[in-house]
Amino acid sequence: MSLIIRQIERADRDEWRRLWSAYLQFYDTTLPESVFDAAFGRLTSDDPRFQGRLAVQDDKPVGLVHFLFDESFWQPEGRIYLQDLYADPDARGKGIGRALIEAVYAVADQAGRPSVWWMTQDHNATARQLYDRIGVKTPFIKYNRAG
């Protein structure tokens, strides 16, 4: 089976939506169609801050990653925030998640931004097995604005 990691293109809208919807469903999240439109518009625009890749296996999209260029006072060269990562359930365990993360690492290296960071929920044990091999768990706890 051949695996290709490539940029998300305008023609990918339906398959991208299918994959991102499944990702959101995993996190018990629903979003209005306007958010799908805005996200896809950003991913297929010329704005280099917002990027995404599809994992395509045997001509079928089976995974996605969304990431954005992030600025930091602590790291003047900037960072990359890996926001969303998803692989179809029947495609898991085949290196797709790792390949998508490594594609983001490659973009970071090329852009001179060695720091790539992401978050996951503590109960996401399957994904955390990969993350523990390819990243470093930090002691930080995330907070959101109250209200």
KOLLUMGU-544217 format. One record per residue (C-alpha): residue number from 1; x, y, z; chain. Coordinates in pm, 1 decimal. Example, Ala and Ser with C-alpha at 12.3 -4.5 7.8 and 13.67 -1.06 7.14 Angstrom:
<k: 1 X: 1230.0 Y: -450.0 Z: 780.0 c: A>
<k: 2 X: 1367.0 Y: -106.0 Z: 714.0 c: A>
END
This chain:
<k: 1 X: 0.0 Y: 0.0 Z: 0.0 c: A>
<k: 2 X: 135.1 Y: 339.8 Z: -96.2 c: A>
<k: 3 X: 100.5 Y: 629.2 Z: 147.0 c: A>
<k: 4 X: 131.8 Y: 987.3 Z: 28.4 c: A>
<k: 5 X: 119.6 Y: 1294.0 Z: 252.2 c: A>
<k: 6 X: 17.5 Y: 1601.2 Z: 54.7 c: A>
<k: 7 X: -132.3 Y: 1946.5 Z: 94.7 c: A>
<k: 8 X: -507.9 Y: 1978.7 Z: 115.6 c: A>
<k: 9 X: -647.9 Y: 2105.5 Z: -215.2 c: A>
<k: 10 X: -980.7 Y: 2262.0 Z: -310.3 c: A>
<k: 11 X: -1092.6 Y: 1937.1 Z: -477.8 c: A>
<k: 12 X: -1055.2 Y: 1758.0 Z: -142.6 c: A>
<k: 13 X: -1348.2 Y: 1936.7 Z: 22.1 c: A>
<k: 14 X: -1579.9 Y: 1634.5 Z: 62.3 c: A>
<k: 15 X: -1315.0 Y: 1391.6 Z: 186.2 c: A>
<k: 16 X: -1160.1 Y: 1657.3 Z: 412.0 c: A>
<k: 17 X: -1504.3 Y: 1729.4 Z: 559.1 c: A>
<k: 18 X: -1564.2 Y: 1359.7 Z: 618.9 c: A>
<k: 19 X: -1233.3 Y: 1322.5 Z: 802.0 c: A>
<k: 20 X: -1262.2 Y: 1642.5 Z: 1006.8 c: A>
<k: 21 X: -1622.7 Y: 1560.2 Z: 1099.6 c: A>
<k: 22 X: -1509.8 Y: 1221.0 Z: 1231.1 c: A>
<k: 23 X: -1231.0 Y: 1390.0 Z: 1428.0 c: A>
<k: 24 X: -1475.9 Y: 1635.6 Z: 1582.2 c: A>
<k: 25 X: -1717.0 Y: 1354.1 Z: 1660.8 c: A>
<k: 26 X: -1440.7 Y: 1176.3 Z: 1855.4 c: A>
<k: 27 X: -1421.4 Y: 1487.1 Z: 2076.1 c: A>
<k: 28 X: -1803.6 Y: 1513.0 Z: 2101.8 c: A>
<k: 29 X: -1796.0 Y: 1841.6 Z: 1913.6 c: A>
<k: 30 X: -2024.8 Y: 1981.8 Z: 1648.9 c: A>
<k: 31 X: -1955.8 Y: 2300.2 Z: 1458.8 c: A>
<k: 32 X: -2175.7 Y: 2510.7 Z: 1231.9 c: A>
<k: 33 X: -2126.7 Y: 2491.1 Z: 857.5 c: A>
<k: 34 X: -1978.5 Y: 2842.0 Z: 863.6 c: A>
<k: 35 X: -1682.2 Y: 2709.6 Z: 1066.3 c: A>
<k: 36 X: -1626.4 Y: 2429.3 Z: 813.7 c: A>
<k: 37 X: -1633.7 Y: 2690.4 Z: 536.9 c: A>
<k: 38 X: -1389.7 Y: 2919.3 Z: 719.9 c: A>
<k: 39 X: -1150.4 Y: 2636.3 Z: 807.5 c: A>
<k: 40 X: -1144.8 Y: 2495.8 Z: 455.7 c: A>
<k: 41 X: -1103.1 Y: 2845.5 Z: 314.3 c: A>
<k: 42 X: -798.5 Y: 2901.2 Z: 534.4 c: A>
<k: 43 X: -649.8 Y: 2561.8 Z: 449.7 c: A>
<k: 44 X: -678.3 Y: 2624.6 Z: 75.7 c: A>
<k: 45 X: -581.7 Y: 2992.7 Z: 78.6 c: A>
<k: 46 X: -245.4 Y: 3148.1 Z: 3.9 c: A>
<k: 47 X: -206.5 Y: 3241.4 Z: 372.6 c: A>
<k: 48 X: 95.6 Y: 3037.1 Z: 486.1 c: A>
<k: 49 X: -4.1 Y: 3055.5 Z: 854.5 c: A>
<k: 50 X: -279.9 Y: 2796.7 Z: 812.2 c: A>
<k: 51 X: -182.3 Y: 2461.1 Z: 666.7 c: A>
<k: 52 X: -312.8 Y: 2111.4 Z: 636.6 c: A>
<k: 53 X: -210.3 Y: 1780.4 Z: 491.0 c: A>
<k: 54 X: -396.5 Y: 1468.6 Z: 388.3 c: A>
<k: 55 X: -268.3 Y: 1116.7 Z: 419.9 c: A>
<k: 56 X: -371.4 Y: 937.7 Z: 100.7 c: A>
<k: 57 X: -344.5 Y: 562.0 Z: 77.5 c: A>
<k: 58 X: -423.1 Y: 386.3 Z: -248.0 c: A>
<k: 59 X: -585.8 Y: 707.7 Z: -379.6 c: A>
<k: 60 X: -817.8 Y: 740.3 Z: -76.3 c: A>
<k: 61 X: -774.3 Y: 1007.4 Z: 192.8 c: A>
<k: 62 X: -738.8 Y: 824.4 Z: 525.0 c: A>
<k: 63 X: -607.6 Y: 1095.2 Z: 757.7 c: A>
<k: 64 X: -551.7 Y: 1464.6 Z: 807.9 c: A>
<k: 65 X: -346.6 Y: 1710.8 Z: 1004.9 c: A>
<k: 66 X: -410.5 Y: 2082.8 Z: 1053.6 c: A>
<k: 67 X: -136.6 Y: 2309.9 Z: 1182.3 c: A>
<k: 68 X: -61.8 Y: 2676.9 Z: 1209.0 c: A>
<k: 69 X: 238.1 Y: 2897.9 Z: 1252.0 c: A>
<k: 70 X: 244.3 Y: 3029.0 Z: 1607.6 c: A>
<k: 71 X: 445.1 Y: 3319.6 Z: 1747.4 c: A>
<k: 72 X: 614.2 Y: 3312.9 Z: 2086.5 c: A>
<k: 73 X: 798.9 Y: 3557.7 Z: 2310.5 c: A>
<k: 74 X: 1010.6 Y: 3267.4 Z: 2437.3 c: A>
<k: 75 X: 1103.3 Y: 3147.2 Z: 2090.6 c: A>
<k: 76 X: 1160.4 Y: 3442.5 Z: 1856.7 c: A>
<k: 77 X: 1185.2 Y: 3206.4 Z: 1557.4 c: A>
<k: 78 X: 823.9 Y: 3101.2 Z: 1625.0 c: A>
<k: 79 X: 663.8 Y: 2760.6 Z: 1663.9 c: A>
<k: 80 X: 410.5 Y: 2540.9 Z: 1491.0 c: A>
<k: 81 X: 90.2 Y: 2439.5 Z: 1664.9 c: A>
<k: 82 X: -42.1 Y: 2102.6 Z: 1548.2 c: A>
<k: 83 X: -412.5 Y: 2154.7 Z: 1610.4 c: A>
<k: 84 X: -591.3 Y: 1852.7 Z: 1462.6 c: A>
<k: 85 X: -468.4 Y: 1502.6 Z: 1379.2 c: A>
<k: 86 X: -694.2 Y: 1219.4 Z: 1265.2 c: A>
<k: 87 X: -674.4 Y: 883.4 Z: 1090.8 c: A>
<k: 88 X: -969.2 Y: 668.9 Z: 985.0 c: A>
<k: 89 X: -1021.7 Y: 389.3 Z: 1240.5 c: A>
<k: 90 X: -958.5 Y: 116.5 Z: 981.8 c: A>
<k: 91 X: -629.8 Y: 284.4 Z: 883.6 c: A>
<k: 92 X: -487.6 Y: 310.8 Z: 1235.2 c: A>
<k: 93 X: -180.9 Y: 118.5 Z: 1341.8 c: A>
<k: 94 X: -26.3 Y: 157.1 Z: 996.8 c: A>
<k: 95 X: 196.3 Y: 459.1 Z: 1061.1 c: A>
<k: 96 X: -41.5 Y: 724.0 Z: 928.0 c: A>
<k: 97 X: -43.6 Y: 937.9 Z: 1242.4 c: A>
<k: 98 X: 333.7 Y: 923.2 Z: 1264.0 c: A>
<k: 99 X: 369.0 Y: 1014.9 Z: 894.8 c: A>
<k: 100 X: 139.1 Y: 1314.4 Z: 938.1 c: A>
<k: 101 X: 329.5 Y: 1438.9 Z: 1244.0 c: A>
<k: 102 X: 661.2 Y: 1388.3 Z: 1066.1 c: A>
<k: 103 X: 526.2 Y: 1592.2 Z: 773.2 c: A>
<k: 104 X: 458.1 Y: 1877.7 Z: 1015.7 c: A>
<k: 105 X: 807.5 Y: 1835.3 Z: 1162.6 c: A>
<k: 106 X: 949.9 Y: 1865.8 Z: 810.5 c: A>
<k: 107 X: 759.2 Y: 2190.5 Z: 748.8 c: A>
<k: 108 X: 881.3 Y: 2322.3 Z: 1084.5 c: A>
<k: 109 X: 1242.5 Y: 2235.9 Z: 1002.5 c: A>
<k: 110 X: 1218.6 Y: 2396.1 Z: 659.8 c: A>
<k: 111 X: 1067.7 Y: 2712.2 Z: 811.7 c: A>
<k: 112 X: 1334.2 Y: 2732.7 Z: 1082.8 c: A>
<k: 113 X: 1080.1 Y: 2668.0 Z: 1357.4 c: A>
<k: 114 X: 1212.2 Y: 2367.3 Z: 1547.7 c: A>
<k: 115 X: 934.8 Y: 2371.2 Z: 1807.9 c: A>
<k: 116 X: 611.6 Y: 2184.8 Z: 1727.1 c: A>
<k: 117 X: 350.9 Y: 2147.9 Z: 1999.2 c: A>
<k: 118 X: 6.2 Y: 1994.1 Z: 2041.3 c: A>
<k: 119 X: -245.3 Y: 1886.6 Z: 2302.1 c: A>
<k: 120 X: -467.5 Y: 1586.0 Z: 2350.7 c: A>
<k: 121 X: -714.0 Y: 1473.1 Z: 2611.5 c: A>
<k: 122 X: -578.8 Y: 1255.1 Z: 2889.0 c: A>
<k: 123 X: -818.0 Y: 970.9 Z: 2798.7 c: A>
<k: 124 X: -690.1 Y: 949.7 Z: 2439.0 c: A>
<k: 125 X: -472.8 Y: 649.2 Z: 2526.7 c: A>
<k: 126 X: -427.9 Y: 516.7 Z: 2174.2 c: A>
<k: 127 X: -297.0 Y: 844.7 Z: 2034.8 c: A>
<k: 128 X: -85.4 Y: 903.2 Z: 2344.4 c: A>
<k: 129 X: 105.0 Y: 580.8 Z: 2274.6 c: A>
<k: 130 X: 225.4 Y: 740.7 Z: 1950.9 c: A>
<k: 131 X: 279.1 Y: 1083.7 Z: 2106.8 c: A>
<k: 132 X: 494.1 Y: 933.5 Z: 2382.1 c: A>
<k: 133 X: 723.4 Y: 788.1 Z: 2112.4 c: A>
<k: 134 X: 741.8 Y: 1092.0 Z: 1883.8 c: A>
<k: 135 X: 713.1 Y: 1381.6 Z: 2129.0 c: A>
<k: 136 X: 777.4 Y: 1486.6 Z: 2488.0 c: A>
<k: 137 X: 492.1 Y: 1518.4 Z: 2737.6 c: A>
<k: 138 X: 501.5 Y: 1849.3 Z: 2924.5 c: A>
<k: 139 X: 375.6 Y: 1924.1 Z: 3275.7 c: A>
<k: 140 X: 151.6 Y: 2210.5 Z: 3163.3 c: A>
<k: 141 X: -222.2 Y: 2218.7 Z: 3233.7 c: A>
<k: 142 X: -445.0 Y: 2402.2 Z: 2987.4 c: A>
<k: 143 X: -697.3 Y: 2664.3 Z: 3098.5 c: A>
<k: 144 X: -972.1 Y: 2839.7 Z: 2902.3 c: A>
<k: 145 X: -1139.4 Y: 3170.5 Z: 2966.8 c: A>
<k: 146 X: -1428.9 Y: 3133.4 Z: 3210.2 c: A>
<k: 147 X: -1775.1 Y: 3242.2 Z: 3118.9 c: A>
END
